[in-house]
Amino acid sequence: MNNPFGHAPAEAAGGNPFAAGSPALQREPVSFSGRGGEYFGIWIVNLVLTLLTLGIYSAWAKVRRLQYFYRHTTLGGAAFDYHGDPRAILKGRVIGFILLLAYNVSFQFSIIAGIAVAVALAAVMPVLLMRSLRFRAHYSSWRGLRFGFDGDSGGAYSVFLKWPIFSVLTLYLLGPMWHQRMKAYQFNHARFGGAHFAIDAPVGVYYRIYGAAIAVVLVGMAAIGALLGTLADGNPAVFALAPLLFILLLLFVQPYLSARLQNLVWNHMKLDGHRFESTVSARRLYGIMLTNLIGVICTLGLFMPFAAIRLARYRLQSVTMLCAGPLDDFIAGQAQDAAATGEEAADLFDVDIAL
């Protein structure tokens, strides 16, 4: 993986431990052909119609957005595609809205009612999130073959309920372990046709990444405190700058986390005999995010679609598939498996709770 602002050796945290020793692997880089001006038209129509329909069109807007990004992302000369049903997405959003409303309103009646609703939410939310993962996978495809997700409710309760509780009780000392378990659940149960993904990212690397980020935040907060203390001599109003400086500090750290975690996940991912390589540079990602932020502020938000395209292009095109054999043979084998086993009934994936 990368160091905070540049490239690191392959054996460093998040680096691909397989790429260096696999010179015979065929490299198939991911490419992205989306353009800001083109996507701006989709974005502005989605925004206007969502506002005019009081949010109802947001489900159709999500499908249009995902289809644009999927269809402009190619691997091995073939584009991905998204086939989600906006009505199912709308159903998921209605369910989510009702649950959120019930949670907020219940505490207006009594603490007991609020706690009861919170417990009910904790009981149902892991299943809804599991179904959302199934929905997104089932309605995604490449070369005409669908992806899939076979995670069960037991695993969902573990990663979406048990580990979050453990993290809170330990003041987030188990947070990195929770993240590692969540990615393991997400990808170890994912498949393409009949081929299963697998991830073996060690939990120790998650701790090193988060530990470095926390160390930077603590040092930054100390520096901010010292700076404000110096400037506030005789002018206590200076402390009003503290929230802004803290936000800027988090914006400084976020590209580091994004780059290191993306590289960690994809550099330890495999699909049958095929592996992946991600080479996101935190330094370059920081430059993209900073200029995107400046563009969005200066244009009062109109630069947002251009910012999304710039960010997607860099992150996607940093990923390469390391193929153990010809992709055409691999696809042909998966197509035969899919034809033999059949696809799951679509009504099993009829809800999408935004993750």
N, C-alpha and C positions, 0 to 999 in steps of 0.2 A: 504494500500500500504506500501511499505518498506520505512524506513528512508534512508538517503543518502547512508549508508553502512551497512544496516542490516534490520531485520524484524521489522515491526511496528504492533500495535494492529489493529484488523479488522476495527475499526471505524476511523482509520487515513486515510489521503488522499489516495484514490485509493483502500482502503480495501474493502472486500466484505461485504456489509451490510446485506446479506441474509444468508450467510453460517452458522453463529453462531446460528441463530434461526431456522435452518432447519435440525435437526438431522436425520429426516426420509428420507432425500433425498439420493438416490443412487449415489455413486461417481464413475465416469468413467474417469480415467485419460487418457490424450493423451500420446502416446508413439511414439518414433522415433527410427528406427532401421538402419538408414544410417551409413555407415562406411567410414572413410576417404580414405583408400586405394582403396576401390571400386569406390568411387566417383572421385578419382584422374584420373582413366582411362577415365571416361566420360569427365571430365574437360579438360584434355590435348588434347583429340581428338577434342573437340569443339573449343578449342583455335587454334589449327593448321589449321583446316578446315576453320575457320572464317578468319584467316590471308591469307590463300591461295586463298580464294574466294573474297577477298577485302571487307569482311563484310557481304556478301550475306547469308552465312551459319549461321549467328548469329540468324536468326529466327528459324532455325531447332535446333540450340544449346539451345535456350531458352526453346523450347518444351521438349528436352531431359532432361534439368536441372530440370524443373518444374515436369516432370513426375517422376524423381528419388525422389525428395523430397516429393511429394504427395504420391507416392506408398509406401514410407517407413514411413509414418505417419499414425498411426492407432488410432481409437477411438471405444471402445466397441468391440474390436476384428476384426474390418473391416478397411481396408485401404482406403484412399482417392485416387482419380485419376484425371488426367488432360487430356483433349481431344482436346486441342487447335490445330488449323490448322496452320502450319508454313507459308503457303502462305498468310493467313490473317495477321499474325504478320509482315511478310515482307512488305505487302501493307501499314500497319500502319507506319512502319519505313521509307518507301519511302516518305510517306506523311509528316512525321515529318521532314525528311531531307530537303525536298523541302521548307517547311515553314521556317525552320531555315536559309536555304540558301537565300531565298527571303528577310528575315529580315536583314541579314548581308549585302547583296549586295545593297539593296535599299538605305542605308545610304551613299553608295559610290557615288550615283547620286545626291541626295539632301536631306536635312533635311525633306522637305515636303513629298517626296516619302517614306522616312523611317517612318515618323509618320503615313502615310496612310497605309503602310503595317502592322505596329504595331497595328493599330485600327482593321484591317482585322483579324489579328491573335487573338486579344482579342475577336472578334465576333465569331470565329469558334472554338477556343480551348476548351471552356467549353463543347461544344457538343461532341468533339472528346474524351475528358476525360470521359464523361458520357458513351459513347459507349465502351470505354475501360473497364470501370467497368462492363458493361453488358457482354462484351466478356469474361472476366476472370471468372465471376460468372457462366455464362451459360455453359462454358466448364470445370467446376469443378464438381465433383460428389463424393458421399459417399453412399455405399451400393446400387449402381446402380441408385440413384436418383440425378438429377441435382440441383445445386444451381441456383439462379436467382437474378436479380437486376431490380427494377421497377422505379428507379428514373427518373424524367422528366427533360426536358431542363431548365425549370424555376428554379428548385433547383440547377441545374448545374451552371447556370449563377450567382446565388447567392453565392455559396461557392467557385467557381473557378474564379470569376471576381469581384463581388461586395465587398465581405469581404476582399480579398487581397488589393483592392484599399483603403478601409477604414483603413486597418492596416497600410499601407504605409503613408496615410495622417495623422494618429495619432501617427507616429513614433513607430509603432508596439505595442502601448498600447492596441489595440484591437486584437493583434495576438493570445492570448490564446482563445478569444471568437471565432475567425475564426477557430482555430483548433477544438474547440468543435462543431461548426456548421458543419464542414466538416465531422467529425466522425458520427454525427447524420445523415447527408445525406447518407453517405456510408452504415451505418448499419440499419437505420430505413426503408430503401428501399430494403434491402437484404432479401432473403428468401431461405428456403430449402424445395423443393417440394412446398407445399401450406402453409407451416408454416413460419411466418414472424419473423425476428429478431427485437429486439428493444433495444435501449440503452438509459439510463437515467443519464449519468455522468454529474454532475453539473458543470457549468462553473467556479464556485469559486475554485474548486479543480485544474482546469487547471491553474488558476492564481497563486495558491500557489506553484504548481510544477515549473512553469516557473519563478516565483519570487525567489524561493530558488536557482534555477540554475543561474539566473542573479546575485544574491547576491554573490554567490561563485565566479563567473567570475570577478566581480568588486573587491572583496577582493583579488583574485589572481593577478589581474592586478596591484593593488596597491603594493602588495608584490614584484611582478616582477620589477616594477619601482624602488622600494626602493633598491632591490638587485643590479640591474644594476647600479643605481646611486652610490652605495658603491664601486662596482667593477670597475667602469669606472673612478675612481679618477686617472687622469693622463693617462688613456687609453680609449679614446672614441670608439675604435673599438669594445669594449665589447657590445655596443648597437646592433651590428649585430646579437647577440643571441636573441634579442627580438622576432622576428617572430617564432623561434623555441620554445621558452618558452611559447608563446601564444598558439601555436598548442598543446603543451603538456597539457596546462591548459584545452583546449577544450576537449581533449581526456580524461581528468580526469572527466569532467562534463557529457560527453555524456552517459556513462553507467547509471548514476543516472537518466537522462531524459528518457532513453529507458526503464528502469525498472519501474519507476513510471508511465509512460504513458501506458505501456502494462497492468500493474495491474489495472490502472484506467479504461481503456476501457473494459477489460474482466470481471472485478468484477462488472460492471454495465450493463452487457449484459444478455439478455434472449432470448429464442427461445420457443415460446408458454409458457408452464409452467416450462420449463427447464432453469437453470441458469448456470453460469460459475464462476470459481475461478482461479485467477492467482497469483502465489506467487514468482515472480521473485525477487531475492535479488540483490540490486545494488552492494553490496560488491562482491558477487560471480561473477556477470556479469563483473565487473571491472577486476577481476582476469583473466577471460576467454579472454576478449578483449585485455588485456595487453600482456598475453602470446601469443595470436594469432599474435599480431603486432610484437613481438620479433621473432616469428617463421617465419613470412613472410619476415621480413628484413634479417634474417640470411640465408634463403634459396633462396634469390633473387626472391621471389614470388611463389616458388613451394609449399609452405605450404598453399596457399590460399584455396584449396579445403578442406583440413583438418580443417582449421579455420572455414570455412562455416559449416561443419558438427558439430563441437563442439558447435558453437553458436546456430545453429538450434536445436540441441538436448536439450540444456538447456532451451531455450525459449519455445519450444513446450512442453516439459515434465513438465513445470511449470504450465500448464493449465489443469484444471479438469472440466468435465461437471457434474453438480449437477442435476440429473434426477429426475423429479417429479413422474415418473412411468417407467415401463419396456420399454427399447428402442425398443424392437421387436414390441410392440404394436404401438409405435409412428411411426416407419418406415412403418408398414403395413398401417396405416392411411394415411400417406403421399403418399404412392404408389397408393392407391385408388384415392386420390385427383388428382394426376398427370395423372392417366389413364382417369379420367373423364373430366379434363379440357384440356388436351393435352399440348405439349410443344410449345414454340414460334418457329417460322420459323428460321432456322439457319442463313439465309441471313440477318437477322436483327442485327447480331452480327459479322459483317465481317471485323472489324478493331480493332486493338489493339495498342494504343499509350502507350508506356511504362510510367508507373507512377513513 
